[in-house]
Amino acid sequence: MSGTTTAAAALRRRAAGAGANRWVVLVVLCVSLLLVALDATVLHVAVPAVTEDLKPGAIELLWIVDVYPLVCASLLILFGTLGDRVGRRRVLLLGYGLFGVASGLAALAQSAEVLILARALLGVGGAMIMPATLSILRQVFPDRRERALAIGIWSAVAAVGAAVGPLLGGFLLEHFWWGSVFLVNIPLMLVSLPVGRLLLPESKGAVHGAWDVVGALMAAGGLFGLVLGVKRLGGGELDVFTAVPLAVGGVLLVLFVRRQRRLAHPLVDLRMFARPAFSTSVCCIVLAMLALVGLELIAAQYLQLVLGLSPLETGLRLLPLTVAAMAAGLAGARLLRRFGPRRMVSAGFCLTAAAVLLLGVMGESDNAMLLLVGFVLLGFGLETTLFGAYESMLSEAPPEQAGGAAAIGETSYQLGAGIGIALLGSVMNAAYAPGLSSVPGVPASASAAAGHSLGEAYEVAGRLGGSAGEVLRRTARDCFVHGLHVTLLVSAGLLLLGAVMALRLPRTMQCGESPTEAVELPSPREVAESRVSAARLDVRETAS
């Protein structure tokens, strides 16, 4: 009896210790996420300085910018499921180390090839860090109410990182050379490694069978081809270098799905998608990111090219969107408890659609108040949608497959972003270009070149000069605003489709999980051995 009591007391102490440290764990995980989110956007403002220093070609410059998200998106499932096998903390700490080394390599790069390699390694490190943060969060917050609050803080930090990246990059470039945007990662990683090793708990999923290396490589190759093809489509590239990656990626992903269905112990348990809440949440993440990234890209072009704002003024105009997203993330747990996943996600989509339709009133003149209200509603609605979808997805996934589920969520996030740029960019181009096919008083070749983009139209108009240049500039601006309105209408339709789709989510937030789920319980054999030991001890004490 005494042995059993001692084991129970030790178990209670372990549970109490885990409860006391879980918020510290959340802080460490948020720092990890902040670094990855920063690195996804901090390079954008440094591209001109990199171009001037390293003199990369057009293809090399494209790879410098795109190789990080490409590699990161393609390896999320690989490292997410590997963490379930070998330990999520172990994968996370390895990701810290690789991220720090790659940051140093990128900062000191003397050629475009070395910078591309360093950015690819940063993508590998990011793929190790991203799913590990969410899966560890799933384990240390087994109570759904607390986990909802933790996910809200986590998503607010992601919004901060995406917004602060360009601002931090601009500040560093004003005082240092372009490599400083990477060098800033190193001291943070030097702190995160020992702190993470000391404070983060190790957790694994149930290990059954060997890890499917072939399946992991098939998923990585398929996602790489698919994301690459989607990105090229977003840039208006319709050639063999777009079709081949899309075809190869699609085939590899189909083969991956067939392989997983045949295996007794698959890399990703596709039966999770049979749960309506899980599959619906994944689709909602894709749709929300599709709207967000495409709209941000077009909004930035509108603010700079139509309204004539500087890059800094554009960033300040978009800042309310980020602030509203942070507020929605912090309020998400309370909203989820009160309204439930179904109403929360559906209302988030509807609010975002209303914001998009409001922004459709924008014309060629600046209306600061309209933009402020529209961006605030847009940020709050989208973050509400993403929060509810992520929380529902993680709660539906079995704890032992938390890494794989987190990787699926992050992959959906990346795919939604890529598809958004491709789809909404194509809609924009289709609505913009026809109006420039024949501009009175402008040569046909100049009109055709102006139809590629508004920026190129302004360049052509500047070379033409005179009345012809002014007519071309004014026509291109009118066509862009028309294309913006059409794109916003299409986006609103997709968001309303997401609102209908969200009706498949659970009506209420189910909170029936045991708060001791994440604690390592003793096995029945250990309990039996402790009881036998206690009985022997009692016999010896009686005999003496």
C-alpha positions as CSV (number, residue, x, y, z in Angstrom):
1,M,0.0,0.0,0.0
2,S,2.8,2.4,0.9
3,G,4.4,1.8,-2.5
4,T,1.2,2.6,-4.3
5,T,0.8,5.7,-2.3
6,T,4.3,6.8,-3.0
7,A,3.9,6.2,-6.8
8,A,0.6,8.2,-6.8
9,A,2.3,11.0,-4.8
10,A,5.2,11.1,-7.3
11,L,2.6,11.1,-10.2
12,R,0.8,14.1,-8.6
13,R,4.1,16.0,-8.2
14,R,5.0,15.4,-11.8
15,A,1.5,16.6,-12.9
16,A,1.8,19.7,-10.7
17,G,5.3,20.5,-12.1
18,A,4.0,20.1,-15.7
19,G,1.1,22.4,-14.9
20,A,3.4,25.0,-13.4
21,N,5.8,25.1,-16.4
22,R,3.4,24.9,-19.3
23,W,3.1,28.7,-19.7
24,V,6.9,29.0,-19.7
25,V,6.9,26.3,-22.4
26,L,4.4,28.4,-24.4
27,V,6.8,31.4,-24.2
28,V,9.7,29.3,-25.6
29,L,7.5,27.9,-28.4
30,C,6.3,31.4,-29.3
31,V,9.9,32.6,-29.6
32,S,10.6,29.7,-32.0
33,L,7.6,30.7,-34.1
34,L,8.5,34.3,-34.1
35,L,11.9,33.6,-35.6
36,V,10.5,31.5,-38.4
37,A,7.7,34.0,-39.1
38,L,10.3,36.9,-39.2
39,D,12.6,35.0,-41.6
40,A,9.7,34.5,-44.0
41,T,9.3,38.2,-44.6
42,V,12.4,40.0,-43.4
43,L,14.3,39.4,-46.7
44,H,11.7,41.2,-48.8
45,V,13.0,44.7,-48.0
46,A,16.6,43.5,-48.4
47,V,16.2,42.2,-52.0
48,P,17.5,45.5,-53.7
49,A,20.6,45.5,-51.4
50,V,21.2,41.8,-52.2
51,T,20.8,42.5,-55.9
52,E,23.3,45.4,-55.8
53,D,25.9,43.4,-53.8
54,L,25.8,39.9,-55.2
55,K,24.6,40.7,-58.7
56,P,22.3,37.6,-59.0
57,G,20.6,36.8,-62.3
58,A,16.8,36.9,-62.6
59,I,16.5,33.1,-61.9
60,E,19.0,33.3,-59.0
61,L,17.1,36.2,-57.5
62,L,13.8,34.3,-57.8
63,W,15.3,31.3,-56.0
64,I,16.9,33.5,-53.2
65,V,13.3,34.7,-52.4
66,D,11.3,31.5,-53.0
67,V,13.6,28.6,-51.9
68,Y,12.9,29.2,-48.2
69,P,9.1,28.8,-48.4
70,L,9.4,26.0,-51.0
71,V,11.7,23.9,-48.9
72,C,9.9,24.6,-45.7
73,A,6.5,23.7,-47.1
74,S,7.7,20.5,-48.8
75,L,9.4,19.1,-45.6
76,L,6.7,19.9,-43.0
77,I,5.1,16.4,-43.2
78,L,8.5,14.7,-43.2
79,F,9.7,16.4,-40.0
80,G,6.3,16.5,-38.3
81,T,5.9,12.7,-38.5
82,L,9.6,12.2,-37.7
83,G,9.0,14.2,-34.4
84,D,6.2,11.8,-33.5
85,R,8.7,9.0,-33.8
86,V,12.0,10.2,-32.4
87,G,10.7,13.0,-30.1
88,R,9.3,16.4,-30.9
89,R,11.7,18.3,-28.6
90,R,14.7,16.6,-30.2
91,V,13.5,17.6,-33.7
92,L,12.8,21.1,-32.5
93,L,16.3,21.5,-30.9
94,L,18.0,20.2,-34.1
95,G,15.9,22.8,-36.0
96,Y,17.2,25.5,-33.7
97,G,20.8,24.5,-34.4
98,L,20.4,24.2,-38.1
99,F,18.5,27.6,-38.3
100,G,21.3,29.3,-36.4
101,V,24.1,27.8,-38.6
102,A,22.2,28.6,-41.8
103,S,21.6,32.2,-40.6
104,G,25.3,32.7,-40.2
105,L,26.0,31.2,-43.6
106,A,23.4,33.5,-45.2
107,A,24.7,36.6,-43.5
108,L,28.3,35.9,-44.7
109,A,27.4,34.7,-48.2
110,Q,29.6,36.1,-50.9
111,S,27.7,34.7,-53.9
112,A,24.1,34.1,-54.9
113,E,24.7,30.3,-54.9
114,V,25.8,30.3,-51.3
115,L,22.8,32.5,-50.3
116,I,20.4,30.1,-52.1
117,L,22.0,27.2,-50.2
118,A,21.7,29.0,-46.9
119,R,18.1,29.9,-47.5
120,A,17.3,26.3,-48.4
121,L,18.9,25.2,-45.1
122,L,16.8,27.8,-43.3
123,G,13.8,26.2,-44.9
124,V,14.9,22.8,-43.5
125,G,15.3,24.3,-40.1
126,G,11.9,26.1,-40.3
127,A,10.2,22.8,-41.3
128,M,11.7,21.2,-38.2
129,I,10.6,24.0,-35.9
130,M,7.0,24.8,-37.2
131,P,5.2,21.5,-36.7
132,A,7.2,20.8,-33.5
133,T,5.9,23.9,-31.8
134,L,2.2,23.1,-32.5
135,S,2.6,19.4,-31.6
136,I,4.4,20.2,-28.3
137,L,1.7,22.8,-27.5
138,R,-0.9,20.0,-28.2
139,Q,0.8,17.8,-25.6
140,V,1.5,20.3,-22.8
141,F,-2.0,21.8,-23.0
142,P,-4.3,18.7,-22.9
143,D,-7.2,20.7,-21.4
144,R,-9.0,22.2,-24.4
145,R,-9.9,25.5,-22.7
146,E,-6.2,26.3,-21.9
147,R,-5.1,25.0,-25.3
148,A,-7.4,27.4,-27.0
149,L,-5.9,30.3,-25.1
150,A,-2.4,29.0,-25.9
151,I,-3.2,28.7,-29.7
152,G,-4.6,32.2,-29.6
153,I,-1.3,33.6,-28.2
154,W,0.6,31.4,-30.7
155,S,-1.3,32.7,-33.6
156,A,-1.0,36.3,-32.4
157,V,2.8,35.9,-32.3
158,A,2.7,34.6,-35.9
159,A,0.8,37.7,-37.0
160,V,3.4,39.9,-35.2
161,G,6.3,38.1,-36.8
162,A,4.9,38.5,-40.3
163,A,4.3,42.2,-39.8
164,V,7.5,43.0,-37.9
165,G,9.7,41.3,-40.5
166,P,9.8,44.1,-43.1
167,L,10.0,46.8,-40.4
168,L,12.9,45.0,-38.7
169,G,14.6,44.5,-42.1
170,G,14.2,48.1,-43.0
171,F,15.7,49.3,-39.6
172,L,18.7,46.9,-40.0
173,L,19.4,48.0,-43.5
174,E,19.4,51.6,-42.5
175,H,22.2,50.9,-40.0
176,F,24.0,47.8,-41.2
177,W,24.6,45.7,-44.4
178,W,22.0,43.3,-45.8
179,G,23.5,40.2,-44.0
180,S,22.3,41.7,-40.7
181,V,18.8,40.6,-41.4
182,F,20.0,37.0,-41.0
183,L,22.6,37.6,-38.3
184,V,20.0,38.7,-35.9
185,N,18.7,35.1,-35.6
186,I,22.0,33.8,-34.1
187,P,21.9,35.3,-30.6
188,L,18.2,34.3,-30.3
189,M,19.0,30.7,-31.3
190,L,22.0,30.6,-28.9
191,V,19.5,31.4,-26.1
192,S,16.7,29.2,-27.4
193,L,18.8,26.0,-27.6
194,P,19.8,25.7,-23.8
195,V,16.5,27.1,-22.6
196,G,14.5,24.7,-24.9
197,R,16.7,21.8,-23.7
198,L,16.1,22.7,-20.1
199,L,12.4,23.6,-20.1
200,L,10.7,21.8,-23.0
201,P,9.2,18.4,-22.3
202,E,10.0,15.5,-24.6
203,S,7.0,13.7,-26.1
204,K,6.5,11.0,-28.7
205,G,3.6,9.3,-30.4
206,A,2.9,5.6,-30.1
207,V,5.6,3.9,-32.1
208,H,4.2,1.0,-34.3
209,G,6.3,-0.4,-37.1
210,A,9.2,1.4,-38.9
211,W,9.1,5.0,-40.0
212,D,8.1,5.1,-43.7
213,V,11.1,6.8,-45.2
214,V,9.9,6.2,-48.8
215,G,6.6,7.8,-48.0
216,A,8.2,10.8,-46.3
217,L,10.4,11.4,-49.4
218,M,7.4,11.0,-51.7
219,A,5.4,13.5,-49.7
220,A,8.4,15.9,-49.7
221,G,8.9,15.6,-53.5
222,G,5.2,15.9,-54.3
223,L,4.7,19.0,-52.1
224,F,7.9,20.6,-53.5
225,G,6.6,20.1,-57.1
226,L,3.1,21.3,-56.3
227,V,4.1,24.4,-54.4
228,L,6.7,25.3,-57.1
229,G,4.2,24.9,-59.9
230,V,1.6,27.0,-58.0
231,K,4.1,29.8,-57.3
232,R,5.0,29.9,-61.0
233,L,1.3,30.1,-61.9
234,G,1.0,33.0,-59.5
235,G,3.8,34.8,-61.4
236,G,1.9,34.3,-64.7
237,E,4.3,31.6,-66.0
238,L,2.5,29.1,-68.1
239,D,5.2,26.9,-69.7
240,V,6.8,23.5,-69.4
241,F,8.7,24.5,-66.2
242,T,5.3,25.1,-64.6
243,A,3.4,22.1,-66.0
244,V,6.1,19.5,-65.2
245,P,6.5,20.3,-61.5
246,L,2.7,20.4,-61.1
247,A,2.3,17.0,-62.9
248,V,5.2,15.3,-61.1
249,G,4.1,16.7,-57.7
250,G,0.5,15.6,-58.3
251,V,1.5,12.1,-59.3
252,L,3.8,11.7,-56.2
253,L,1.1,12.9,-53.9
254,V,-1.4,10.4,-55.4
255,L,1.1,7.6,-55.0
256,F,1.8,8.8,-51.4
257,V,-1.9,8.6,-50.5
258,R,-2.2,5.1,-52.1
259,R,0.9,4.0,-50.2
260,Q,-0.4,5.3,-46.8
261,R,-3.7,3.5,-47.3
262,R,-2.0,0.1,-47.9
263,L,0.4,0.3,-44.9
264,A,-0.5,-1.2,-41.5
265,H,1.3,1.7,-39.8
266,P,1.2,4.7,-42.2
267,L,3.3,7.8,-41.9
268,V,0.1,9.9,-41.9
269,D,-3.1,8.3,-40.8
270,L,-5.5,9.4,-43.5
271,R,-8.4,8.3,-41.5
272,M,-8.1,11.7,-39.7
273,F,-9.6,13.2,-42.9
274,A,-12.7,11.0,-42.4
275,R,-13.5,13.1,-39.4
276,P,-15.6,16.0,-40.7
277,A,-14.2,18.5,-38.2
278,F,-10.6,17.7,-39.2
279,S,-11.1,17.7,-43.0
280,T,-13.3,20.8,-42.8
281,S,-10.7,22.7,-40.6
282,V,-8.0,21.9,-43.2
283,C,-10.1,23.2,-46.0
284,C,-11.0,26.4,-44.0
285,I,-7.3,27.1,-43.4
286,V,-6.6,26.8,-47.2
287,L,-9.5,29.2,-48.0
288,A,-8.6,31.7,-45.3
289,M,-4.9,31.9,-46.4
290,L,-6.0,32.0,-50.1
291,A,-7.9,35.2,-49.3
292,L,-5.3,36.7,-47.0
293,V,-2.2,36.4,-49.1
294,G,-3.8,37.3,-52.4
295,L,-5.5,40.3,-51.0
296,E,-2.4,41.6,-49.1
297,L,-0.4,41.4,-52.4
298,I,-3.0,43.3,-54.4
299,A,-3.7,45.8,-51.6
300,A,0.1,46.6,-51.4
301,Q,0.1,47.2,-55.2
302,Y,-3.0,49.4,-54.9
303,L,-1.6,51.5,-52.1
304,Q,1.7,52.1,-53.8
305,L,0.9,52.3,-57.5
306,V,-2.6,53.8,-57.5
307,L,-2.6,56.0,-54.4
308,G,1.2,56.7,-54.7
309,L,2.1,55.8,-51.1
310,S,5.7,55.0,-50.2
311,P,6.7,51.5,-48.9
312,L,6.8,52.8,-45.4
313,E,3.4,54.5,-45.7
314,T,2.1,51.3,-47.2
315,G,3.3,49.3,-44.3
316,L,1.7,51.7,-41.8
317,R,-1.6,51.5,-43.7
318,L,-1.5,47.6,-43.5
319,L,-0.5,47.7,-39.8
320,P,-4.1,47.9,-38.5
321,L,-4.7,44.5,-40.2
322,T,-2.0,42.9,-38.1
323,V,-3.2,44.6,-34.9
324,A,-6.7,43.4,-35.4
325,A,-5.4,39.9,-36.1
326,M,-3.4,40.0,-32.8
327,A,-6.6,41.1,-31.0
328,A,-8.6,38.3,-32.5
329,G,-6.0,35.7,-31.5
330,L,-5.9,36.9,-27.9
331,A,-9.8,36.9,-27.8
332,G,-10.1,33.6,-29.7
333,A,-10.3,31.3,-26.7
334,R,-13.2,33.3,-25.1
335,L,-15.0,33.5,-28.4
336,L,-14.6,29.7,-29.0
337,R,-16.0,28.8,-25.6
338,R,-19.0,31.1,-26.1
339,F,-19.9,30.5,-29.7
340,G,-18.3,27.1,-30.5
341,P,-16.2,26.2,-33.6
342,R,-19.1,26.2,-36.1
343,R,-20.4,29.7,-35.4
344,M,-17.0,31.2,-34.8
345,V,-15.3,30.0,-38.0
346,S,-18.5,30.7,-40.1
347,A,-18.8,34.2,-38.6
348,G,-15.1,34.8,-39.2
349,F,-15.5,34.0,-42.9
350,C,-18.7,36.2,-43.1
351,L,-16.9,39.1,-41.4
352,T,-14.0,38.8,-43.8
353,A,-16.3,38.7,-46.8
354,A,-18.0,41.9,-45.5
355,A,-14.6,43.6,-45.2
356,V,-13.7,42.5,-48.7
357,L,-16.9,44.0,-50.1
358,L,-16.3,47.2,-48.2
359,L,-12.8,47.5,-49.7
360,G,-14.5,47.0,-53.1
361,V,-15.7,50.6,-52.8
362,M,-12.1,51.8,-53.1
363,G,-11.4,53.9,-56.2
364,E,-8.5,56.0,-57.5
365,S,-8.7,58.5,-54.6
366,D,-7.4,57.9,-51.1
367,N,-10.0,57.2,-48.4
368,A,-8.0,56.5,-45.3
369,M,-11.0,55.9,-43.0
370,L,-12.5,53.3,-45.4
371,L,-9.2,51.5,-45.7
372,L,-8.7,51.6,-41.9
373,V,-12.2,50.0,-41.2
374,G,-11.8,47.5,-44.0
375,F,-8.3,46.3,-42.9
376,V,-9.4,46.1,-39.2
377,L,-12.4,43.9,-40.2
378,L,-10.3,41.9,-42.5
379,G,-7.6,41.1,-39.9
380,F,-10.1,40.3,-37.2
381,G,-12.2,38.1,-39.4
382,L,-9.4,36.1,-40.9
383,E,-7.6,35.5,-37.6
384,T,-10.9,34.4,-36.0
385,T,-11.3,31.9,-38.9
386,L,-7.7,30.6,-38.7
387,F,-7.8,30.4,-34.9
388,G,-11.1,28.3,-34.9
389,A,-9.9,26.1,-37.7
390,Y,-6.4,25.4,-36.2
391,E,-7.9,24.7,-32.7
392,S,-10.5,22.3,-34.1
393,M,-8.0,20.5,-36.3
394,L,-5.5,19.9,-33.4
395,S,-8.3,18.9,-31.0
396,E,-9.6,16.3,-33.5
397,A,-6.2,14.7,-34.1
398,P,-5.1,11.9,-31.8
399,P,-2.4,13.1,-29.3
400,E,0.1,10.5,-30.6
401,Q,-0.2,12.0,-34.1
402,A,0.0,15.6,-33.1
403,G,3.2,16.2,-35.2
404,G,1.6,14.8,-38.3
405,A,-1.6,16.8,-37.7
406,A,0.4,20.0,-37.1
407,A,2.4,19.4,-40.3
408,I,-0.8,19.0,-42.3
409,G,-2.1,22.2,-40.9
410,E,1.1,24.1,-41.7
411,T,1.2,22.5,-45.2
412,S,-2.4,23.7,-45.8
413,Y,-1.3,27.2,-44.7
414,Q,1.5,27.2,-47.2
415,L,-0.6,25.8,-50.0
416,G,-3.4,28.2,-49.4
417,A,-0.9,31.1,-49.6
418,G,0.5,29.8,-52.9
419,I,-2.9,29.1,-54.4
420,G,-4.1,32.5,-53.3
421,I,-1.4,34.3,-55.2
422,A,-1.9,32.1,-58.2
423,L,-5.7,32.2,-58.3
424,L,-6.4,35.8,-57.3
425,G,-3.4,37.0,-59.4
426,S,-4.8,35.2,-62.4
427,V,-8.2,36.8,-61.8
428,M,-6.6,40.2,-61.5
429,N,-4.6,39.8,-64.7
430,A,-7.7,38.5,-66.6
431,A,-9.7,41.6,-65.6
432,Y,-6.8,44.1,-66.0
433,A,-5.2,43.1,-69.3
434,P,-8.2,43.3,-71.8
435,G,-8.7,47.0,-71.2
436,L,-5.1,47.7,-72.4
437,S,-5.3,45.6,-75.5
438,S,-5.9,48.7,-77.6
439,V,-5.4,52.2,-76.1
440,P,-6.1,55.1,-78.5
441,G,-3.0,57.0,-79.5
442,V,-0.7,54.3,-78.0
443,P,1.4,51.9,-80.2
444,A,0.1,48.3,-80.0
445,S,3.5,47.0,-78.7
446,A,3.4,49.5,-75.8
447,S,-0.2,48.6,-75.0
448,A,0.7,44.9,-75.0
449,A,3.6,45.5,-72.6
450,A,1.5,47.6,-70.3
451,G,-1.0,44.7,-70.0
452,H,1.5,42.6,-68.0
453,S,1.2,44.7,-64.8
454,L,0.5,48.2,-63.6
455,G,4.2,48.7,-62.7
456,E,5.2,47.9,-66.2
457,A,2.5,50.1,-67.6
458,Y,3.9,53.0,-65.7
459,E,7.4,52.3,-67.0
460,V,6.1,52.2,-70.6
461,A,4.1,55.4,-70.1
462,G,7.2,57.1,-68.8
463,R,9.2,56.1,-71.9
464,L,6.4,57.3,-74.2
465,G,5.9,60.6,-72.5
466,G,3.6,63.3,-73.7
467,S,-0.1,62.9,-74.1
468,A,0.2,59.2,-75.2
469,G,2.1,58.4,-72.0
470,E,-0.5,60.2,-69.8
471,V,-3.4,58.4,-71.6
472,L,-1.7,55.0,-71.1
473,R,-1.0,55.8,-67.4
474,R,-4.6,56.8,-66.7
475,T,-6.1,53.9,-68.6
476,A,-3.8,51.4,-66.8
477,R,-4.8,52.8,-63.5
478,D,-8.5,52.6,-64.4
479,C,-8.1,49.0,-65.5
480,F,-6.2,48.1,-62.3
481,V,-9.0,49.5,-60.1
482,H,-11.5,47.5,-62.2
483,G,-9.5,44.4,-61.9
484,L,-9.2,45.0,-58.1
485,H,-13.0,45.2,-57.8
486,V,-13.5,41.9,-59.8
487,T,-10.8,40.2,-57.7
488,L,-12.5,41.4,-54.5
489,L,-15.8,40.0,-55.6
490,V,-14.3,36.6,-56.4
491,S,-12.6,36.6,-53.1
492,A,-15.8,37.4,-51.3
493,G,-17.5,34.5,-53.0
494,L,-14.8,32.1,-51.9
495,L,-15.0,33.4,-48.3
496,L,-18.8,32.9,-48.3
497,L,-18.2,29.3,-49.6
498,G,-15.9,28.9,-46.6
499,A,-18.6,30.1,-44.3
500,V,-21.0,27.4,-45.7
501,M,-18.2,24.8,-45.4
502,A,-17.6,25.7,-41.8
503,L,-21.2,24.6,-40.9
504,R,-19.8,21.0,-40.8
505,L,-17.7,21.9,-37.7
506,P,-19.0,20.9,-34.2
507,R,-21.6,23.2,-32.8
508,T,-20.0,23.4,-29.3
509,M,-16.5,23.2,-27.9
510,Q,-16.1,19.7,-26.4
511,C,-13.8,19.9,-23.3
512,G,-14.0,16.3,-22.1
513,E,-10.2,15.6,-22.2
514,S,-8.5,14.7,-19.0
515,P,-6.0,17.4,-17.8
516,T,-3.5,14.7,-17.0
517,E,-3.4,13.4,-20.6
518,A,0.1,14.8,-21.3
519,V,1.6,13.4,-18.1
520,E,3.6,10.2,-18.5
521,L,1.5,7.7,-16.6
522,P,3.0,4.5,-15.2
523,S,2.3,1.4,-17.1
524,P,0.2,-1.5,-15.6
525,R,3.4,-3.5,-15.2
526,E,5.1,-0.7,-13.3
527,V,2.0,-0.4,-11.0
528,A,2.0,-4.2,-10.4
529,E,5.7,-4.2,-9.6
530,S,5.3,-1.3,-7.2
531,R,2.5,-3.2,-5.4
532,V,4.6,-6.3,-5.2
533,S,7.5,-4.3,-3.8
534,A,5.2,-2.7,-1.2
535,A,3.8,-6.0,-0.2
536,R,7.3,-7.5,0.3
537,L,8.3,-4.5,2.3
538,D,5.3,-4.9,4.6
539,V,6.1,-8.6,5.1
540,R,9.7,-7.8,6.0
541,E,8.6,-5.1,8.5
542,T,6.1,-7.6,10.1
543,A,8.8,-10.3,10.3
544,S,11.2,-7.9,12.0
